[in-house]
Amino acid sequence: MNAFLFIVALVPHQVLIATPRGQASIPVTSERGAAAVAAVLLSTPLGLALSLDGSTIRATLAGSAFEFDLGSPFVRYAGTAYPMVGAPYVARDTVFLPLHWLSDYVPHLLASRYHWDPWLARLDELSATSATPAAASPAAATSVASPSAYRGRRSGSRRRRPWQPGHAFSPRCR
């Protein structure tokens, strides 16, 4: 029972979406068992374009197309199917997409554009300047770190700790 309450407490009640155009708070619903967000609420802050053709949902985000099938816990992107925790569904004339897609697949598949912070339940859209890496200078690419940069860490040395944070203490620890 306690494990169930702990898992329920981990699901956020809302997701914050931060873009260079501003911030938006999107409510999260769990009416079908898995956390989901209304796709129409993602259109303004993220520019999500959605089309429904029969039971196939096509969501276009930042020029990339994701395809969902209603009731199927998979999403297709670039010819590959990815499993999800929940399935997209329609309720009250609204398409709901799984939070797992927004919090996991969008930041991983579009990593140059989006970043997910799980502690804050926040999706950040990176600006064009921070999404492109700065060109490295040739001198920086060929420089070698001095031995003093590795203070206290010699090859083969091992730091001793009686326990690791969050782990049970064991008498066998060195």
C-alpha positions in Angstrom: 0.0 0.0 0.0 2.8 2.4 0.8 4.6 1.7 -2.4 1.4 2.5 -4.4 1.0 5.9 -2.5 4.7 6.6 -3.2 4.3 6.0 -6.9 1.1 8.1 -7.1 3.0 10.9 -5.3 5.7 10.9 -8.1 3.2 11.8 -10.8 3.1 15.6 -11.2 -0.2 17.4 -11.1 1.0 19.8 -13.8 3.9 20.3 -16.2 5.6 23.6 -16.7 6.7 24.3 -20.3 9.3 27.1 -20.6 10.1 28.5 -24.1 11.7 31.7 -25.2 8.1 33.0 -25.8 7.1 32.4 -22.2 5.9 29.8 -19.8 2.8 27.7 -19.6 1.4 25.3 -17.0 -0.3 22.2 -18.4 -2.4 20.1 -16.1 -1.7 16.3 -16.0 -4.6 13.8 -15.8 -4.5 10.2 -14.7 -8.1 9.3 -15.6 -7.2 6.2 -17.6 -4.5 4.9 -15.3 -1.4 6.5 -16.8 -0.5 10.2 -16.7 -1.5 12.1 -19.8 -1.7 15.7 -21.1 -4.3 17.3 -23.4 -2.7 17.7 -26.8 -4.6 20.9 -27.5 -2.9 22.6 -24.5 0.5 21.8 -26.0 -0.2 23.6 -29.3 0.3 27.2 -28.0 3.5 26.8 -25.9 5.3 24.2 -28.1 3.7 24.8 -31.5 2.4 21.2 -31.6 0.3 20.5 -34.7 -2.1 17.5 -34.4 -4.0 15.6 -37.0 -6.4 12.7 -36.4 -7.0 10.3 -39.3 -9.2 7.4 -38.1 -7.3 5.9 -35.2 -3.9 7.4 -36.2 -2.7 10.6 -34.5 0.1 12.5 -36.2 1.8 15.1 -33.9 4.3 17.4 -35.5 6.7 19.1 -33.1 9.6 21.3 -34.2 9.3 19.9 -37.7 9.5 16.2 -36.5 6.5 13.9 -36.9 5.4 11.5 -34.2 2.7 8.9 -35.0 0.4 7.4 -32.4 -2.4 4.9 -32.6 -5.3 5.4 -30.3 -5.2 2.8 -27.5 -1.8 1.5 -28.4 1.1 2.2 -26.0 3.7 2.9 -28.8 4.9 5.9 -30.7 6.6 5.9 -34.1 9.3 8.3 -34.9 11.7 8.2 -37.9 10.5 4.6 -38.7 11.1 3.2 -35.3 8.5 2.2 -32.7 9.1 3.2 -29.1 7.1 1.7 -26.1 5.3 4.0 -23.7 3.8 3.6 -20.3 0.3 4.7 -21.4 -1.6 4.9 -24.6 -3.1 8.0 -26.2 -6.9 8.3 -26.0 -9.8 10.6 -26.8 -12.0 11.8 -24.0 -14.6 14.6 -24.2 -13.6 15.5 -27.8 -10.0 16.0 -26.7 -6.9 14.0 -27.6 -4.7 13.1 -24.6 -1.1 12.1 -25.1 0.9 10.1 -22.5 3.1 12.2 -20.2 5.8 9.6 -20.8 6.1 10.7 -24.4 6.5 14.4 -23.4 8.9 13.8 -20.5 11.0 11.0 -22.0 10.9 10.7 -25.8 10.6 14.4 -26.8 13.8 15.4 -24.8 15.7 12.3 -26.0 14.8 12.2 -29.6 14.9 16.0 -30.0 17.8 16.6 -27.6 19.1 19.6 -29.4 15.8 21.4 -28.9 14.3 20.2 -25.6 15.4 19.4 -22.0 13.3 17.7 -19.3 13.9 18.4 -15.6 12.2 15.6 -13.7 12.5 17.2 -10.3 10.6 20.3 -11.4 8.4 18.5 -14.0 9.5 21.1 -16.5 10.1 20.9 -20.2 12.5 23.6 -21.5 12.7 24.6 -25.1 16.3 25.5 -25.8 16.8 28.7 -27.7 18.6 28.6 -31.1 21.8 30.0 -29.6 22.1 27.4 -26.8 21.0 24.5 -29.1 23.9 24.8 -31.4 27.3 24.1 -29.8 30.0 26.7 -30.0 32.8 26.0 -32.4 35.8 24.7 -30.5 39.1 26.4 -31.2 42.0 24.3 -32.5 44.1 25.2 -29.5 41.4 23.9 -27.1 41.1 20.6 -29.0 44.8 19.9 -28.7 45.5 21.0 -25.1 46.3 18.4 -22.5 45.3 18.8 -18.9 48.1 19.3 -16.5 48.6 16.7 -13.7 47.6 19.3 -11.1 44.1 19.3 -12.7 43.6 15.8 -11.2 44.2 16.7 -7.6 43.8 13.8 -5.2 43.0 11.3 -7.9 45.9 9.1 -8.8 45.5 6.1 -11.1 44.6 3.1 -9.1 43.7 5.1 -6.0 40.4 4.4 -4.4 38.4 6.6 -2.1 37.1 4.9 0.9 33.6 5.4 2.1 31.9 3.4 4.8 28.5 3.7 3.0 26.9 5.3 0.0 24.0 7.8 0.5 20.7 6.0 0.2 22.1 2.5 0.6 21.8 0.3 3.6 24.9 0.0 5.7 26.8 -3.3 5.3 29.5 -4.5 7.7 31.4 -5.7 4.6 32.1 -2.1 3.5 35.7 -1.3 3.3 
